[in-house]
Amino acid sequence: MGRRQEQLDSMRLRITEAALELHASLGPAQTSISAIAERAGVQRHTVYHHFPDMTSLMQACTAHGMRTTGIPDAASWVAIEDPTARLRHGLGELYAYYAANARLLGNVVRDMPLLGEKAGVEEFTEHMTGLFYALAAGWVDSPDSQRLRMAAIGHAMAFETWRSLTGNGLSDAEASELMVGFVSTAGESAGKSADSNDST
């Protein structure tokens, strides 16, 4: 890599880090190009040189955030054969990640409706989908039970679920264990519902 390219990459990273810091403190919707330039110690035109639009900047922030904030990796999850044990392990890691990055993630979740197509979170969404499939594998269910259990897993994985449970006084471990119980029994609800319908 040439000296010129190293300088360009270094400047791009500097701008990305400045933007991510502002996203964590203010939120992406409240972060202006001027504020990013000031935080990075550059001119506005330098920001636009590296990121011609807000979407490209948000995509860079998403990728950088995923590299630096410790988002869980599905590879270690799928190695656990028992789906309940895998769920407990996965939610434990996911909730620890949420706790460590609560302010940043809370700001992003809050501002997503305002950002729309400019949000640039496709890579994060794809990664979370991979985590979901890792937790969804291995359950033995009827079609109705599977539908309920998959919905329960999605609910258990949501940042908003973690925030609600811990906001109501639960520790990460307590919140995780509560959701393991919720998901584990979700499939049983389909059978009870069917029995109730048959008896009426």
N, C-alpha and C positions, 0 to 999 in steps of 0.2 A: 504494500500500500504506500503510495507516495505521500510526501509531506502535505501537499495541498489537500488531498482527500482526508487525511487525518485531521486537519484543521476544520474542514467542513463537517466531518462527523462529530468532532468535539463541540462545535458550535450548535449543531442540531441537538445534541444531547443536553447541552446547557439550557437551551430554550425549552426542551421537553420537560426537564426537571423543574424549571421555573413554573411552567404551566401546571404541572402535577401538584406542586406545592400550593399553588393558588386554588386549585380544584379542591384540595383537602381543607383549606382554610375558609374559602368563600363559596365554592361550588362552581362547576363549569359554566353555568348560565350567567353567573355574575363576574366571570373572568374575562376581561377585555384584552385585546392585543396590546394596547398601551401598557396595561399592568404587567403583562408577561414580559414585554420588552424592558420595562423598568426593573423587574425582578432579575432578569437575565443580564442586565447591564448592556443592552444593545439598543439599536434604533428600531423603530417599527418596520422599516423596509427590510431589515435583516430577518425579522420574523417571517415576513411575507416571502422572502427569497427562499427560505427553507420549507415553509408551509403556505402554499398559495391560497388555501381556504381553511375554514374552521374544521371541516371534516377530516382533512389530512392531519391537522394538529391533534384532534381528538383521537384519531387512530394511533398516532405515535404515543400519546399519553397512555392509552389503554395498553399497548404492547409493553411500554416501559414499566407501567404499574404492575403488570402481570409478572414481569421479570424480577421485580424488586420487593413486592409485598408478601411473597410467600404463599401464593395461591396453591391449594392442594393439587396433587397429580393423581389422576385416575389409575395410573399403572400400579401403584402400591395397593390400591383398593381391590382391583380385580384379582390380585393374588390370593385374597381371602375367600375361600370357597363358600363358607356358610353365609347366606345372605343377611341374617340378623347380626352376626359378628361384623360383617363388612359394613353394614349400615351404622353400627355403633362406632366403629373406627372412623368411617367417613364423616359422619356428623361431628364427631369429636374434633377432627382436623378442620372441618369447614367452619364450625363455630369459633374455634380458636383464631382462624383467619379473619372472620367477621369482627371479633373482639379487637384484634390488633389493628384493624383498618376501618373501624366503625365510622369515624368522622368522614373520611373520604368516600366510602361506599354510601353512607347516608346522604351526602351531598349529591352524588351521582344519581341515586334512586330518586331523590326529590326533584332534580332538574331534568330527568329524562323526558317528561312530557313537553317541556319547554324547548328542548334541543331537537326533538324529532329525528329526521334523517341525518342531522349533523352530529348526532351523538357519537358515532364512530366506535361503538362497543361490540361490533360483530365478532371480533376475536374472543372477547370475554364471554359472549353468549354461546359461542361454539364450544368453548372450554367447559362452561357450566353444563351444557348438554351432554358432553362426554362424561362428566361426573355423575349426571343423572342416570345415564345408561349403565354406568358401573354399579350404582346402587339398585337399579331396577332389575338387574339380571339375577337369575337363580331362584326366584320365588315360584312355588308350585301353586297355581291358582286356576280357578275356572275363569271364563271370560269376564263375568260380572265382578268376581273378586279381584281380578287383575286390574280392572278399570278403577276400582276404589283404591287399591294399593298404590297404583301409579300416581293417582291424584294426591294421596297421602305423602308419598315420597317427595313429590314436587313441592308440596306445602312445607314439609319439614326442612327442605333445602333452602327455602326462601330467606333472604336477608331480613325481610320484614317479620318473618316468624321468629327468628332469633332475637331481633330487637324487641319485639313484643314480650317474649317470655323473659328475657333478662331485664327488661324494663319493669317487669312486675315482680322483680326480686329474686329470680332464679339465677343460679350460677350457670356457667356454660355447661358444666357436667350435668346438672339437674335438667336443664333445657334439652340437652341431647338425649338423656335417658327417657324423658317424657315423650319425645318424638319417636324414639325407638319403640316404645310401647304403643304409641298411636299407630305407627305404620304396621307393626307386627299384628295388631288386632283388626286392621282395616279390612282385610279380606273376609273376616268372619261376619262383618256387617252385611255383606251381600247375601250370605246364606240365611241370616236371621230375617232379612227383608223378604226373601223369597218364601220362607216358611210363614211369615205373617200374611203375605198375599194369598198363599194357598189356603189359609184357614178362614179367610173372609169370604 
